């Protein structure tokens, strides 16, 4: 094999050796207390599975439901968490998870994209994360244009993803994985949910990627000239007439992709697929047949028929080969002798394959992996910036929903303004009314912003698991971008909400009081956002987050001082964001009030000034009380965010990427 750096990917061979995967067997008793007291048994999902593929191969993993197709795919690609044993090597070099992720891409079964983006915007956005940090914007745009042309999406480049068909979304997901031009691509059920035409189109695109170099020296060079393409060393002859047929219709697309600096390598693609049609089945160069975690057959597609013929199973005429193979394997479950024959025959078949030394290329010095390790993604601050821009664009595209929520928020503000109108007079009866209005302001702000973000992580977990797992960006960058995206709206909505109430009730007190109380409410909203993110990360669904938040709300309300004398719980009150919010509002309003009217015939003790009001409510009265409360709100918000980040990180590590 040529030792030039541009030729290594053309001759890569991926091997997986003795893969075994175990998962805890589910007990009938669902209570974790009893489970922890028992020795938990394990269920074996993969049983000593071995195999290999080379660049240029399009491999299909076939099997009945529960055969272990997706598990095998995730195990080979090193995207699987849990008790996995065995070895994955490339040209004799053992691959760990980080190295395998760097040289491969995983296309999940279901589309996980930002639905409000257009196809071009999505690819251009992802190019910032997946291409080298020194890549210019013009090079990124050119790469996006080439990919859109190569997968046949140029006509819908500026169509939003939510308006695209299922086949177009699949090809867009494929284009995203091709940004880094990996030599190995893993596709989990790429035809799920597609009609026969779109399914064939997707698999045909995959075949293009595997075989495009096999006709460069013949068909394309005659059309575009030999200088347009540099074919790597190795076997470049077409393996069948099908390759010539499927490529003739898309020569311009192939030319665009191959002329791209990153599009010059053949690829090895392996797909788990369920019941492919006969025309789709013929596009695969190799197949892997699985049954209950065991490998039944692996080899060239055209050799599978001979394998089953030697066992006495002949395929009827006009029958889909894939259906015939799966039915034969399924029927073997009822005939133990036949099932044993199939497994024994495969063991001999496997030994014959590995005795052919030409199948596996010689180990190489590792220049290709070294070049991959030199890849440097964008700096952490730029990750935060681009993620923040994505959130801003999403909010802008969902402007109608945002306006509706803001309108409902303002209706509450008008309601409070009407309810408490006329309570600003400094009288004995207005003390309780003003205290109630302050508590309502802080409570409304905290509940609105906390419950308004409980949806964030339950809805984002699929895309977050994928993109963080693939190393697209760091989890910390994503979390910081989420927090920063809520800050402007927290300040804007808080002052907008308070302006209605203040303009109707407290307008006589001047601008400075409006600014200080508005700042207190804004920081309350920021802390409440952290509290809401905390709730959204404890539970994996939004429904559970909102239903199980009641105990937390009750404790924080009690410690807030409105329903309980906080002097009797001097330390616990500092854990409540309601306490800091309520105290800062009360302090701002009452600290400068020097005189409160006291009727002569008052039947109960008379409160003469704002200082007495604060003392009666067990609030602090030192000069730095307001700023201490502001710092307390910031601190509580930071604590909630840190806990939320830890929960998200733990969940992603536990559940894996897919």
C-alpha positions as CSV (number, residue, x, y, z in Angstrom):
1,X,0.0,0.0,0.0
2,X,1.2,3.5,-0.9
3,X,2.7,5.2,2.1
4,X,1.4,8.7,1.0
5,X,-0.9,10.4,3.5
6,X,-3.7,10.7,0.9
7,X,-3.9,7.0,0.3
8,X,-4.3,5.5,3.7
9,X,-8.1,5.8,3.9
10,X,-8.4,3.9,0.6
11,X,-7.0,0.7,2.1
12,X,-8.4,0.8,5.7
13,X,-9.8,-2.4,7.2
14,X,-12.0,-2.4,10.2
15,X,-12.1,-5.5,12.3
16,X,-14.1,-6.4,15.4
17,X,-13.0,-9.4,17.4
18,X,-14.9,-11.5,20.0
19,X,-17.5,-8.8,20.9
20,X,-19.7,-9.7,23.8
21,X,-22.2,-7.4,25.4
22,X,-24.2,-7.9,28.6
23,X,-27.1,-6.0,30.1
24,X,-28.7,-6.4,33.5
25,X,-31.7,-8.8,33.3
26,X,-34.9,-7.1,34.3
27,X,-36.4,-8.5,37.5
28,X,-40.2,-8.9,38.0
29,X,-39.8,-6.7,41.1
30,X,-39.3,-3.1,40.1
31,X,-38.3,-1.7,43.5
32,X,-34.7,-0.7,43.5
33,X,-34.4,-1.6,47.3
34,X,-35.1,-5.2,46.7
35,X,-32.9,-5.3,43.5
36,X,-29.9,-3.9,45.4
37,X,-30.2,-6.8,47.9
38,X,-30.0,-9.4,45.1
39,X,-27.2,-10.5,42.9
40,X,-28.3,-9.1,39.5
41,X,-28.1,-11.5,36.6
42,X,-26.9,-10.4,33.2
43,X,-28.4,-11.1,29.8
44,X,-26.0,-11.6,26.9
45,X,-27.0,-9.6,23.9
46,X,-23.9,-10.2,21.7
47,X,-22.2,-13.6,21.7
48,X,-18.6,-13.7,20.6
49,X,-19.2,-11.8,17.4
50,X,-16.3,-11.2,15.0
51,X,-16.0,-9.7,11.5
52,X,-14.4,-7.1,9.3
53,X,-15.0,-4.7,6.4
54,X,-12.8,-2.7,4.1
55,X,-13.2,0.8,2.6
56,X,-15.3,0.3,-0.5
57,X,-17.7,-2.1,1.2
58,X,-21.4,-1.4,1.8
59,X,-22.5,-3.9,4.5
60,X,-26.0,-4.7,5.6
61,X,-26.7,-6.2,9.1
62,X,-29.9,-8.3,8.7
63,X,-31.8,-10.2,11.4
64,X,-35.2,-10.6,12.9
65,X,-36.4,-8.2,15.6
66,X,-34.2,-8.6,18.7
67,X,-31.4,-10.2,16.8
68,X,-28.9,-7.6,18.0
69,X,-28.5,-5.6,14.8
70,X,-28.4,-2.1,16.4
71,X,-26.4,-3.4,19.4
72,X,-23.7,-4.8,17.1
73,X,-23.6,-1.6,15.1
74,X,-23.2,0.5,18.2
75,X,-20.6,-1.9,19.6
76,X,-18.4,-1.8,16.4
77,X,-18.7,2.0,16.3
78,X,-17.7,2.2,20.0
79,X,-20.9,4.2,20.8
80,X,-22.2,1.6,23.2
81,X,-22.1,2.0,27.0
82,X,-22.1,-0.8,29.5
83,X,-20.4,-4.2,29.8
84,X,-18.8,-4.6,26.4
85,X,-15.8,-6.8,25.9
86,X,-13.8,-7.5,22.7
87,X,-11.6,-5.5,20.5
88,X,-12.0,-3.2,17.5
89,X,-9.0,-2.6,15.4
90,X,-8.2,-0.7,12.2
91,X,-5.4,-2.2,10.1
92,X,-4.1,-3.9,13.2
93,X,-4.2,-0.8,15.4
94,X,-6.6,-1.1,18.4
95,X,-9.1,1.7,18.6
96,X,-10.5,3.2,21.8
97,X,-13.8,5.1,22.0
98,X,-12.3,8.5,21.3
99,X,-10.3,7.4,18.3
100,X,-13.2,5.5,16.8
101,X,-15.5,8.5,17.1
102,X,-12.8,10.6,15.5
103,X,-12.6,8.5,12.3
104,X,-16.2,7.4,12.0
105,X,-19.8,8.8,11.9
106,X,-23.0,7.3,13.3
107,X,-26.3,8.0,11.6
108,X,-29.1,7.3,14.1
109,X,-32.3,5.7,13.2
110,X,-34.4,8.8,13.9
111,X,-33.7,12.3,12.7
112,X,-32.2,14.5,15.4
113,X,-31.9,18.0,14.0
114,X,-33.0,21.5,14.8
115,X,-36.3,21.6,12.9
116,X,-36.4,25.4,12.5
117,X,-33.1,25.5,10.5
118,X,-33.0,25.2,6.8
119,X,-30.8,22.4,5.3
120,X,-28.1,24.9,4.4
121,X,-28.1,26.6,7.8
122,X,-27.9,23.3,9.6
123,X,-24.9,22.1,7.6
124,X,-23.2,25.5,7.8
125,X,-23.8,25.6,11.5
126,X,-22.4,22.1,12.0
127,X,-19.3,22.9,9.8
128,X,-18.1,25.3,12.4
129,X,-17.9,22.5,14.9
130,X,-16.8,19.6,12.7
131,X,-14.1,21.3,10.5
132,X,-10.7,22.5,11.6
133,X,-10.8,25.8,13.6
134,X,-8.6,27.5,10.9
135,X,-10.9,26.6,8.1
136,X,-12.2,29.8,6.4
137,X,-15.9,30.7,6.0
138,X,-15.6,30.4,2.2
139,X,-14.2,26.9,2.5
140,X,-17.0,25.9,4.9
141,X,-19.6,27.3,2.5
142,X,-18.0,25.5,-0.4
143,X,-18.1,22.2,1.6
144,X,-21.8,22.7,2.4
145,X,-22.6,23.4,-1.3
146,X,-20.7,20.3,-2.4
147,X,-22.5,18.1,0.2
148,X,-25.9,19.4,-0.7
149,X,-25.2,18.6,-4.4
150,X,-23.8,15.2,-3.6
151,X,-26.8,14.0,-1.6
152,X,-29.3,15.6,-4.0
153,X,-30.6,18.4,-1.7
154,X,-29.5,21.4,-3.7
155,X,-33.1,22.3,-4.7
156,X,-34.3,22.2,-1.0
157,X,-31.2,23.9,0.5
158,X,-33.2,26.8,1.8
159,X,-36.2,24.8,3.0
160,X,-36.8,24.4,6.7
161,X,-36.1,20.9,8.0
162,X,-39.6,20.5,9.5
163,X,-41.0,21.0,6.0
164,X,-38.7,18.4,4.3
165,X,-39.8,14.9,3.5
166,X,-38.5,11.9,5.4
167,X,-36.1,10.9,2.6
168,X,-34.7,14.4,2.4
169,X,-34.1,14.5,6.1
170,X,-32.3,11.2,6.0
171,X,-30.0,12.5,3.3
172,X,-29.5,15.7,5.2
173,X,-28.4,13.7,8.3
174,X,-26.0,11.8,6.0
175,X,-24.6,15.0,4.6
176,X,-24.0,16.2,8.2
177,X,-22.0,13.1,8.9
178,X,-19.9,13.6,5.7
179,X,-18.7,17.0,6.8
180,X,-15.6,15.5,8.3
181,X,-15.3,12.9,5.5
182,X,-14.8,9.9,7.8
183,X,-13.7,6.6,6.3
184,X,-16.3,4.6,8.3
185,X,-20.0,5.4,8.5
186,X,-22.5,3.5,10.6
187,X,-26.2,3.8,9.8
188,X,-28.9,2.5,12.1
189,X,-32.0,1.6,10.1
190,X,-31.5,4.4,7.4
191,X,-34.7,3.4,5.6
192,X,-37.1,3.5,8.6
193,X,-40.2,5.4,7.8
194,X,-39.5,5.9,4.1
195,X,-41.4,4.7,1.1
196,X,-39.7,2.4,-1.3
197,X,-38.5,5.1,-3.7
198,X,-36.9,7.3,-0.9
199,X,-35.4,4.2,0.8
200,X,-33.8,3.2,-2.5
201,X,-32.5,6.7,-3.0
202,X,-30.9,6.8,0.5
203,X,-29.2,3.4,0.0
204,X,-28.1,4.4,-3.5
205,X,-26.4,7.5,-2.1
206,X,-24.6,5.3,0.4
207,X,-23.5,3.0,-2.4
208,X,-22.1,6.1,-4.3
209,X,-20.0,6.9,-1.3
210,X,-18.5,3.4,-1.2
211,X,-17.9,2.9,-4.8
212,X,-17.3,6.3,-6.4
213,X,-13.6,5.7,-6.9
214,X,-14.1,2.4,-8.7
215,X,-15.3,4.3,-11.8
216,X,-13.2,7.4,-11.6
217,X,-10.5,6.0,-13.8
218,X,-13.0,4.8,-16.4
219,X,-16.2,6.8,-16.6
220,X,-15.5,10.2,-15.0
221,X,-12.0,10.7,-16.4
222,X,-13.4,10.3,-19.9
223,X,-15.9,13.1,-19.2
224,X,-13.9,15.5,-17.0
225,X,-10.3,14.6,-17.6
226,X,-7.7,12.7,-15.6
227,X,-6.5,15.8,-13.8
228,X,-9.9,16.3,-12.1
229,X,-9.5,13.1,-10.0
230,X,-6.7,11.4,-8.1
231,X,-7.6,7.8,-7.5
232,X,-5.9,6.1,-4.6
233,X,-3.9,3.0,-5.1
234,X,-5.7,-0.3,-4.8
235,X,-8.5,-2.1,-6.7
236,X,-10.4,0.4,-8.7
237,X,-12.3,-1.9,-11.0
238,X,-16.1,-2.1,-10.8
239,X,-17.2,-5.2,-8.8
240,X,-20.5,-5.5,-10.8
241,X,-22.5,-3.9,-13.5
242,X,-24.8,-2.4,-10.8
243,X,-22.1,0.0,-9.7
244,X,-21.9,1.4,-13.2
245,X,-25.7,1.7,-13.5
246,X,-26.3,3.5,-10.1
247,X,-23.5,6.0,-10.7
248,X,-24.3,7.1,-14.2
249,X,-27.2,9.3,-13.2
250,X,-25.2,11.4,-10.7
251,X,-21.8,12.0,-12.2
252,X,-22.0,15.8,-11.6
253,X,-22.7,15.2,-7.9
254,X,-19.8,12.8,-7.6
255,X,-17.5,15.2,-9.4
256,X,-18.5,18.0,-7.0
257,X,-17.8,15.8,-4.0
258,X,-14.6,14.3,-5.2
259,X,-13.2,17.7,-6.2
260,X,-13.8,18.8,-2.6
261,X,-10.5,18.7,-0.6
262,X,-12.1,16.4,1.9
263,X,-14.0,14.1,-0.5
264,X,-11.3,12.0,-2.1
265,X,-11.6,8.8,0.0
266,X,-13.7,5.6,-0.5
267,X,-15.7,4.7,2.5
268,X,-16.8,1.6,4.4
269,X,-20.4,1.8,5.4
270,X,-22.3,-0.7,7.5
271,X,-26.1,-0.5,8.0
272,X,-28.6,-2.3,10.2
273,X,-31.6,-2.7,8.0
274,X,-35.0,-4.3,8.4
275,X,-36.7,-6.1,5.5
276,X,-35.0,-4.4,2.5
277,X,-36.7,-4.8,-0.9
278,X,-34.9,-6.9,-3.4
279,X,-33.5,-3.9,-5.4
280,X,-32.2,-2.3,-2.2
281,X,-30.7,-5.7,-1.1
282,X,-28.7,-5.9,-4.4
283,X,-27.0,-2.6,-3.6
284,X,-25.1,-4.1,-0.7
285,X,-21.7,-5.6,-1.4
286,X,-21.7,-7.7,1.8
287,X,-24.2,-8.9,4.4
288,X,-24.1,-10.0,8.0
289,X,-26.9,-12.2,9.3
290,X,-27.6,-12.1,13.0
291,X,-29.8,-14.3,15.2
292,X,-30.3,-13.8,18.9
293,X,-26.9,-12.2,19.3
294,X,-25.1,-14.8,17.3
295,X,-23.4,-14.4,13.9
296,X,-25.0,-16.7,11.3
297,X,-23.3,-15.5,8.1
298,X,-20.9,-12.8,7.0
299,X,-19.6,-12.5,3.4
300,X,-20.3,-11.2,0.0
301,X,-24.0,-10.8,-0.9
302,X,-23.8,-13.1,-4.0
303,X,-22.1,-15.9,-1.9
304,X,-24.9,-16.1,0.7
305,X,-27.1,-18.1,-1.6
306,X,-24.4,-20.7,-2.0
307,X,-24.0,-20.8,1.7
308,X,-27.7,-21.7,2.2
309,X,-27.7,-24.1,-0.8
310,X,-25.1,-26.2,0.9
311,X,-27.5,-26.6,3.8
312,X,-30.3,-27.8,1.6
313,X,-32.2,-24.5,1.5
314,X,-33.0,-23.4,-2.1
315,X,-34.6,-20.0,-2.7
316,X,-37.9,-20.1,-4.6
317,X,-38.1,-18.1,-7.8
318,X,-39.2,-14.5,-7.6
319,X,-38.4,-14.3,-3.9
320,X,-36.6,-11.5,-2.1
321,X,-33.3,-13.0,-0.9
322,X,-33.4,-11.0,2.3
323,X,-36.8,-12.4,3.2
324,X,-35.7,-15.9,2.3
325,X,-32.6,-15.7,4.5
326,X,-34.5,-14.3,7.5
327,X,-37.3,-16.9,7.1
328,X,-34.8,-19.7,7.0
329,X,-33.1,-18.5,10.1
330,X,-36.4,-18.0,11.9
331,X,-37.6,-21.5,10.9
332,X,-34.4,-23.0,12.3
333,X,-35.6,-22.1,15.8
334,X,-38.2,-24.8,15.6
335,X,-35.7,-27.3,14.1
336,X,-32.8,-27.5,16.5
337,X,-30.9,-29.8,14.2
338,X,-31.2,-27.4,11.3
339,X,-30.2,-24.5,13.5
340,X,-27.1,-26.3,14.7
341,X,-26.1,-27.1,11.1
342,X,-26.4,-23.4,10.2
343,X,-24.1,-22.4,13.0
344,X,-21.6,-25.2,12.4
345,X,-21.5,-24.3,8.7
346,X,-20.8,-20.7,9.5
347,X,-17.9,-21.6,11.7
348,X,-16.3,-23.4,8.8
349,X,-17.1,-20.5,6.5
350,X,-15.5,-18.0,8.9
351,X,-12.3,-20.1,9.2
352,X,-12.1,-20.1,5.4
353,X,-12.4,-16.4,5.2
354,X,-9.7,-15.7,7.8
355,X,-7.3,-18.2,6.2
356,X,-7.2,-16.0,3.1
357,X,-4.5,-13.5,4.0
358,X,-5.4,-11.2,1.1
359,X,-8.6,-10.1,2.8
360,X,-6.7,-8.1,5.5
361,X,-4.3,-5.4,4.5
362,X,-0.9,-5.2,6.2
363,X,-0.6,-3.1,9.3
364,X,0.5,0.5,8.5
365,X,2.5,3.0,10.4
366,X,-0.4,5.0,11.6
367,X,0.0,8.2,9.6
368,X,-3.7,8.4,8.9
369,X,-4.7,8.3,12.6
370,X,-1.9,10.7,13.4
371,X,-3.4,13.2,10.9
372,X,-6.8,12.7,12.5
373,X,-5.4,13.4,16.0
374,X,-4.0,16.7,14.7
375,X,-7.6,17.9,14.1
376,X,-8.5,20.9,16.3
377,X,-12.0,22.0,16.8
378,X,-13.0,25.5,17.6
379,X,-12.2,27.1,20.9
380,X,-14.6,26.8,23.8
381,X,-15.8,30.4,23.8
382,X,-16.6,30.1,20.1
383,X,-18.6,26.9,20.8
384,X,-20.6,28.9,23.3
385,X,-21.1,31.7,20.8
386,X,-22.4,29.5,17.9
387,X,-24.6,27.5,20.2
388,X,-26.0,30.7,21.6
389,X,-26.7,31.9,18.0
390,X,-28.6,28.7,17.4
391,X,-30.8,29.3,20.4
392,X,-31.4,32.9,19.2
393,X,-32.4,31.7,15.7
394,X,-34.7,29.1,17.2
395,X,-36.5,31.7,19.4
396,X,-36.7,34.1,16.5
397,X,-38.3,31.4,14.2
398,X,-40.7,30.6,17.1
399,X,-41.6,34.2,17.6
400,X,-45.4,33.6,17.6
401,X,-45.1,31.3,20.5
402,X,-42.9,33.7,22.4
403,X,-45.4,36.6,21.8
404,X,-48.3,34.5,23.1
405,X,-46.4,33.6,26.3
406,X,-45.3,37.2,26.8
407,X,-48.9,38.3,26.3
408,X,-50.2,35.9,29.0
409,X,-47.4,37.1,31.3
410,X,-48.5,40.7,30.8
411,X,-52.2,39.8,31.5
412,X,-51.0,38.6,35.0
413,X,-49.2,41.9,35.4
414,X,-52.3,43.9,34.6
415,X,-54.4,41.8,37.0
416,X,-52.0,42.5,39.9
417,X,-52.0,46.2,39.0
418,X,-55.8,46.3,39.2
419,X,-55.9,44.2,42.4
420,X,-53.4,46.3,44.3
421,X,-54.3,49.7,43.0
422,X,-54.5,52.3,45.7
423,X,-52.5,50.5,48.3
424,X,-49.5,52.8,48.0
425,X,-50.8,55.3,50.7
426,X,-48.7,55.1,53.8
427,X,-51.3,53.9,56.3
428,X,-51.6,51.0,58.7
429,X,-54.0,49.0,56.5
430,X,-51.7,49.4,53.5
431,X,-48.7,47.7,55.2
432,X,-50.2,44.2,54.8
433,X,-51.4,45.0,51.3
434,X,-48.0,46.2,50.2
435,X,-46.4,43.1,51.7
436,X,-48.8,40.9,49.9
437,X,-48.1,42.7,46.6
438,X,-44.3,42.3,47.1
439,X,-44.7,38.6,47.7
440,X,-47.0,38.2,44.7
441,X,-44.5,39.9,42.5
442,X,-41.6,37.7,43.6
443,X,-43.7,34.5,43.5
444,X,-45.1,35.2,40.1
445,X,-41.6,36.0,38.7
446,X,-40.1,32.8,40.2
447,X,-42.8,30.4,39.3
448,X,-43.2,31.8,35.7
449,X,-39.5,31.5,34.9
450,X,-38.8,28.2,36.7
451,X,-41.7,26.4,35.1
452,X,-41.1,28.1,31.8
453,X,-37.7,26.2,31.4
454,X,-38.6,22.7,32.7
455,X,-39.0,21.6,29.1
456,X,-35.4,22.5,28.1
457,X,-33.4,19.4,28.8
458,X,-36.1,16.7,28.5
459,X,-36.7,17.9,24.9
460,X,-33.0,18.5,24.1
461,X,-31.6,15.3,25.5
462,X,-31.7,13.3,22.2
463,X,-29.8,15.9,20.2
464,X,-27.5,16.7,23.2
465,X,-26.6,13.0,23.7
466,X,-25.7,12.7,20.1
467,X,-23.7,15.9,19.5
468,X,-21.9,15.8,22.8
469,X,-21.2,12.1,22.4
470,X,-19.8,12.6,19.0
471,X,-17.5,15.4,20.3
472,X,-19.2,18.1,18.3
473,X,-19.0,20.4,21.2
474,X,-18.5,20.2,25.0
475,X,-21.4,19.7,27.4
476,X,-20.2,22.7,29.4
477,X,-20.3,25.0,26.3
478,X,-23.9,23.8,25.6
479,X,-25.0,24.4,29.2
480,X,-23.4,27.8,29.4
481,X,-25.1,28.8,26.1
482,X,-28.5,27.7,27.5
483,X,-28.0,29.8,30.6
484,X,-26.9,32.8,28.7
485,X,-29.8,32.5,26.2
486,X,-32.3,33.1,29.1
487,X,-30.5,36.1,30.7
488,X,-31.7,38.9,28.3
489,X,-35.3,37.7,28.3
490,X,-35.2,37.4,32.1
491,X,-34.2,41.1,32.5
492,X,-36.5,42.3,29.7
493,X,-39.6,40.5,30.9
494,X,-39.0,41.4,34.5
495,X,-38.8,45.1,33.9
496,X,-41.7,44.9,31.4
497,X,-43.8,43.1,33.9
498,X,-42.9,45.4,36.8
499,X,-43.4,48.6,34.8
500,X,-47.2,47.9,34.6
501,X,-47.5,47.3,38.3
502,X,-45.1,50.1,39.3
503,X,-46.8,52.6,37.0
504,X,-50.2,51.9,38.4
505,X,-49.3,51.6,42.1
506,X,-45.9,52.9,43.2
507,X,-45.2,55.6,40.5
508,X,-45.0,58.4,43.1
509,X,-41.9,56.9,44.6
510,X,-39.6,57.8,41.7
511,X,-37.4,56.2,39.1
512,X,-34.7,54.9,41.5
513,X,-37.1,52.6,43.3
514,X,-38.3,51.3,40.0
515,X,-34.7,50.4,38.9
516,X,-33.8,48.8,42.2
517,X,-36.9,46.7,42.6
518,X,-36.7,45.8,38.9
519,X,-33.2,44.6,39.4
520,X,-34.3,42.5,42.3
521,X,-37.1,40.9,40.2
522,X,-34.7,40.4,37.3
523,X,-32.2,38.5,39.5
524,X,-35.1,36.5,40.9
525,X,-36.0,35.5,37.4
526,X,-32.4,34.5,36.7
527,X,-32.3,32.4,39.9
528,X,-35.6,30.9,39.0
529,X,-34.2,29.9,35.6
530,X,-31.5,28.0,37.4
531,X,-34.1,26.4,39.7
532,X,-36.2,25.4,36.6
533,X,-33.1,23.9,34.9
534,X,-32.4,22.0,38.1
535,X,-36.0,20.5,38.0
536,X,-35.7,19.7,34.3
537,X,-32.5,17.7,34.8
538,X,-33.6,15.7,37.9
539,X,-36.4,14.1,35.9
540,X,-36.1,12.9,32.3
541,X,-39.6,14.1,31.2
542,X,-41.2,17.5,31.5
543,X,-44.3,15.9,33.0
544,X,-42.3,14.4,35.9
545,X,-40.4,17.6,36.4
546,X,-43.6,19.7,36.9
547,X,-45.4,17.1,39.0
548,X,-42.6,16.4,41.4
549,X,-41.6,20.1,41.8
550,X,-44.4,20.6,44.5
551,X,-42.3,19.5,47.5
552,X,-39.4,21.8,46.5
553,X,-41.8,24.7,46.0
554,X,-43.4,24.1,49.4
555,X,-40.1,24.1,51.2
556,X,-38.8,27.2,49.5
557,X,-42.0,29.1,50.1
558,X,-42.0,28.2,53.8
559,X,-38.4,29.3,54.2
560,X,-39.2,32.5,52.2
561,X,-40.6,34.2,55.3
562,X,-44.2,34.9,54.1
563,X,-45.8,32.0,55.9
564,X,-43.4,31.3,58.7
565,X,-41.2,33.4,61.0
566,X,-37.8,33.0,59.5
567,X,-36.1,33.9,62.8
568,X,-37.0,30.4,64.1
569,X,-35.1,28.9,61.1
570,X,-32.2,31.3,60.8
571,X,-30.1,29.1,58.5
572,X,-32.6,27.4,56.3
573,X,-34.0,30.7,55.0
574,X,-30.7,31.2,53.1
575,X,-31.5,28.2,50.9
576,X,-34.7,29.8,49.6
577,X,-34.7,32.1,46.6
578,X,-38.1,33.4,47.8
579,X,-36.4,34.8,50.9
580,X,-33.8,36.8,49.0
581,X,-36.4,38.0,46.5
582,X,-39.0,39.0,49.1
583,X,-36.5,40.6,51.4
584,X,-34.8,42.7,48.7
585,X,-38.2,44.0,47.5
586,X,-39.4,44.8,51.0
587,X,-36.1,46.4,51.9
588,X,-36.1,48.6,48.8
589,X,-39.6,49.8,49.4
590,X,-39.6,50.4,53.2
591,X,-36.1,51.4,54.2
592,X,-36.6,55.1,53.2
593,X,-40.1,55.4,54.6
594,X,-39.8,57.6,57.7
595,X,-43.4,58.1,58.7
596,X,-46.6,55.9,58.5
597,X,-49.9,57.4,59.5
598,X,-51.1,56.2,62.9
599,X,-54.8,56.9,63.8
600,X,-55.4,57.9,67.4
601,X,-58.1,55.3,68.0
602,X,-55.9,52.4,66.7
603,X,-56.9,49.2,68.6
604,X,-53.5,47.5,68.0
605,X,-49.9,48.5,68.1
606,X,-49.1,51.2,65.6
607,X,-46.1,50.8,63.1
608,X,-44.6,54.2,62.7
609,X,-42.0,53.8,59.9
610,X,-40.5,51.4,57.4
611,X,-37.8,50.2,59.7
612,X,-40.4,48.9,62.1
613,X,-42.1,47.1,59.2
614,X,-38.9,45.3,58.3
615,X,-38.2,44.4,61.9
616,X,-41.7,43.0,62.3
617,X,-41.2,40.8,59.2
618,X,-37.8,39.6,60.6
619,X,-35.9,41.2,57.6
620,X,-32.4,42.5,57.8
621,X,-32.0,46.3,57.9
622,X,-28.3,46.9,57.4
623,X,-27.1,49.2,54.7
624,X,-25.8,46.3,52.5
625,X,-29.0,44.2,52.8
626,X,-30.2,44.9,49.3
627,X,-26.8,43.9,47.7
628,X,-26.4,40.9,49.9
629,X,-29.8,39.7,48.7
630,X,-28.8,40.3,45.1
631,X,-25.7,38.3,45.6
632,X,-27.7,35.6,47.4
633,X,-30.0,35.3,44.3
634,X,-27.0,35.1,42.0
635,X,-25.4,32.5,44.3
636,X,-28.5,30.4,44.6
637,X,-28.9,30.5,40.8
638,X,-25.3,29.4,40.3
639,X,-25.8,26.5,42.7
640,X,-28.9,25.3,40.9
641,X,-27.1,25.5,37.6
642,X,-24.1,23.6,38.8
643,X,-26.3,20.8,40.2
644,X,-28.3,20.8,37.0
645,X,-25.1,20.5,34.9
646,X,-23.9,17.5,37.1
647,X,-27.2,15.7,36.6
648,X,-27.1,16.2,32.8
649,X,-23.5,15.0,32.7
650,X,-24.3,12.0,34.7
651,X,-27.3,11.1,32.6
652,X,-25.4,11.3,29.3
653,X,-22.6,9.2,30.7
654,X,-25.1,6.6,32.0
655,X,-27.4,6.4,29.0
656,X,-24.7,6.6,26.2
657,X,-25.0,8.4,22.9
658,X,-27.8,6.6,21.2
